[in-house]
Amino acid sequence: MRIAIANHPHAPISTLLQLATDPEGEVKRAIALNPHTPISILEQFANEGDRAIQQALLNNRSLPDCLIEPLARKLDNGIPITIQFDPYP
């Protein structure tokens, strides 16, 4: 249920802020993909060590340009980085 809420493009910002502290990685990955997630959370996730969450951030079309390059460099270890289209139109 928390993942579905975190994925929802119209989830209230207050809910996303609360879910950002969820210990479940899948919830955080869903928040990282949500184009309406506040930039403060995107920045927080970019600085955390969870590679799957950082990869999800790169698939969020709302990720600020100032975070894309540093995040891509952080993830670059000779393994190609996959950036997919955001599931939200």
SEBA-696168 format. One line per field, with one value per atom (N, C-alpha, C): residue in three letters; x, y, z. Coordinates in pm, whole numbers, plus 50000, padded with zeros to 5 digits. Layout:
N
r = (ALA;...)
x = (X;...)
y = (Y;...)
z = (Z;...)
This chain:
89
r = (MET;MET;MET;ARG;ARG;ARG;ILE;ILE;ILE;ALA;ALA;ALA;ILE;ILE;ILE;ALA;ALA;ALA;ASN;ASN;ASN;HIS;HIS;HIS;PRO;PRO;PRO;HIS;HIS;HIS;ALA;ALA;ALA;PRO;PRO;PRO;ILE;ILE;ILE;SER;SER;SER;THR;THR;THR;LEU;LEU;LEU;LEU;LEU;LEU;GLN;GLN;GLN;LEU;LEU;LEU;ALA;ALA;ALA;THR;THR;THR;ASP;ASP;ASP;PRO;PRO;PRO;GLU;GLU;GLU;GLY;GLY;GLY;GLU;GLU;GLU;VAL;VAL;VAL;LYS;LYS;LYS;ARG;ARG;ARG;ALA;ALA;ALA;ILE;ILE;ILE;ALA;ALA;ALA;LEU;LEU;LEU;ASN;ASN;ASN;PRO;PRO;PRO;HIS;HIS;HIS;THR;THR;THR;PRO;PRO;PRO;ILE;ILE;ILE;SER;SER;SER;ILE;ILE;ILE;LEU;LEU;LEU;GLU;GLU;GLU;GLN;GLN;GLN;PHE;PHE;PHE;ALA;ALA;ALA;ASN;ASN;ASN;GLU;GLU;GLU;GLY;GLY;GLY;ASP;ASP;ASP;ARG;ARG;ARG;ALA;ALA;ALA;ILE;ILE;ILE;GLN;GLN;GLN;GLN;GLN;GLN;ALA;ALA;ALA;LEU;LEU;LEU;LEU;LEU;LEU;ASN;ASN;ASN;ASN;ASN;ASN;ARG;ARG;ARG;SER;SER;SER;LEU;LEU;LEU;PRO;PRO;PRO;ASP;ASP;ASP;CYS;CYS;CYS;LEU;LEU;LEU;ILE;ILE;ILE;GLU;GLU;GLU;PRO;PRO;PRO;LEU;LEU;LEU;ALA;ALA;ALA;ARG;ARG;ARG;LYS;LYS;LYS;LEU;LEU;LEU;ASP;ASP;ASP;ASN;ASN;ASN;GLY;GLY;GLY;ILE;ILE;ILE;PRO;PRO;PRO;ILE;ILE;ILE;THR;THR;THR;ILE;ILE;ILE;GLN;GLN;GLN;PHE;PHE;PHE;ASP;ASP;ASP;PRO;PRO;PRO;TYR;TYR;TYR;PRO;PRO;PRO)
x = (50081;50000;50087;50195;50282;50350;50385;50449;50351;50227;50126;50105;50104;50088;50210;50329;50452;50460;50403;50401;50300;50198;50086;50130;50105;50150;50080;49970;49898;49905;50003;50021;50057;49997;50029;50177;50234;50375;50402;50308;50327;50339;50265;50272;50406;50453;50582;50695;50686;50786;50789;50672;50663;50716;50679;50722;50872;50934;51077;51163;51107;51182;51150;51066;51028;51153;51167;51285;51284;51169;51156;51212;51314;51378;51284;51188;51093;51008;50975;50898;50982;51108;51197;51221;51232;51251;51128;51010;50887;50884;50925;50930;51033;51147;51252;51204;51111;51058;50943;50882;50763;50804;50751;50791;50747;50662;50615;50685;50787;50863;50941;50935;51009;51160;51220;51362;51445;51402;51478;51491;51387;51393;51483;51472;51557;51704;51737;51874;51918;51830;51861;51890;51804;51823;51951;51984;52105;52230;52224;52341;52344;52238;52238;52315;52354;52436;52361;52229;52153;52154;52228;52246;52115;52026;51899;51813;51817;51742;51806;51938;52006;51978;51974;51939;51796;51706;51567;51560;51641;51642;51674;51769;51806;51693;51594;51478;51362;51384;51282;51307;51214;51236;51233;51194;51193;51322;51416;51543;51615;51653;51721;51853;51884;52007;52130;52127;52244;52271;52174;52194;52227;52193;52208;52354;52440;52580;52653;52643;52712;52662;52532;52475;52522;52524;52571;52719;52799;52940;52955;52872;52878;52846;52753;52711;52801;52885;52969;53086;53082;53193;53226;53204;53230;53110;53005;52882;52786;52732;52642;52524;52490;52378;52256;52149;52026;51934;51900;51802;51681;51569;51446;51353;51248;51148;51065;51031;50946;50810;50751;50620;50504;50532;50425;50431;50319;50320;50345)
y = (49882;50000;50126;50127;50245;50269;50162;50177;50240;50195;50252;50401;50438;50579;50659;50605;50674;50690;50596;50601;50699;50728;50807;50949;50994;51128;51241;51213;51318;51296;51218;51199;51333;51365;51491;51498;51616;51634;51594;51625;51588;51436;51362;51216;51168;51228;51189;51218;51331;51364;51260;51216;51114;50980;50942;50814;50811;50927;50932;50872;50860;50800;50652;50598;50457;50370;50266;50179;50088;50072;49983;50050;49987;50041;50060;49971;49981;50108;50147;50270;50390;50391;50501;50506;50391;50389;50447;50415;50471;50622;50670;50815;50879;50813;50865;50880;50795;50801;50900;50939;51025;51166;51217;51349;51464;51438;51542;51540;51457;51451;51582;51640;51766;51749;51854;51851;51818;51863;51833;51683;51608;51461;51403;51452;51403;51423;51540;51567;51472;51449;51358;51218;51169;51035;51027;51136;51137;51120;51167;51160;51035;50956;50830;50726;50619;50519;50411;50418;50311;50329;50242;50250;50236;50149;50130;50257;50325;50450;50558;50564;50661;50636;50510;50476;50520;50499;50542;50694;50768;50913;50955;50887;50922;50897;50822;50797;50892;50987;51085;51209;51238;51350;51485;51489;51613;51633;51541;51555;51679;51771;51892;51861;51940;51920;51919;51999;52007;51877;51785;51656;51544;51562;51453;51414;51510;51477;51420;51485;51426;51286;51265;51135;51031;51068;50975;50941;51041;51015;50921;50942;50859;50713;50693;50558;50494;50574;50522;50443;50314;50228;50133;50181;50099;50017;50020;49949;50051;50021;50117;50152;50279;50329;50332;50273;50269;50380;50467;50572;50544;50524;50491;50612;50601;50707;50698;50811;50823;50763;50686;50625;50724;50848;50948;51036;51052;51136;51282)
z = (50000;50000;50000;50080;50086;49951;49881;49750;49651;49653;49564;49591;49716;49752;49707;49729;49690;49538;49464;49317;49263;49339;49288;49255;49130;49091;49165;49231;49305;49457;49501;49646;49708;49821;49887;49925;49913;49946;50091;50180;50321;50337;50255;50259;50205;50096;50039;50138;50207;50308;50419;50461;50566;50516;50394;50339;50308;50292;50261;50371;50491;50602;50620;50531;50540;50526;50608;50599;50475;50413;50297;50171;50112;49993;49875;49859;49748;49759;49879;49900;49860;49902;49866;49715;49651;49505;49435;49485;49427;49444;49558;49581;49488;49470;49382;49239;49197;49060;49044;49153;49146;49105;48992;48944;49034;49132;49222;49358;49369;49493;49510;49629;49652;49628;49579;49548;49671;49787;49910;49932;49900;49915;49806;49684;49575;49611;49667;49709;49820;49915;50026;49971;49883;49827;49743;49673;49590;49675;49798;49887;49973;49969;50044;49962;50025;49958;49883;49877;49811;49660;49593;49449;49371;49416;49346;49352;49465;49478;49391;49389;49305;49157;49117;48979;48948;49041;49022;49004;49080;49066;48924;48861;48725;48626;48666;48580;48609;48699;48733;48647;48557;48465;48537;48662;48739;48819;48806;48877;48824;48912;48867;48797;48696;48620;48710;48815;48903;48977;48979;49046;48948;48822;48725;48707;48673;48645;48766;48884;49000;49035;49020;49050;48949;48822;48718;48741;48780;48809;48928;49029;49149;49115;49022;48987;48882;48816;48708;48765;48739;48778;48665;48542;48426;48383;48462;48427;48365;48247;48184;48275;48278;48356;48266;48309;48231;48277;48183;48212;48126;48190;48120;48122;48042;48044;48169;48222;48339;48309;48401;48374;48377;48417;48424;48300;48230;48108;48140)
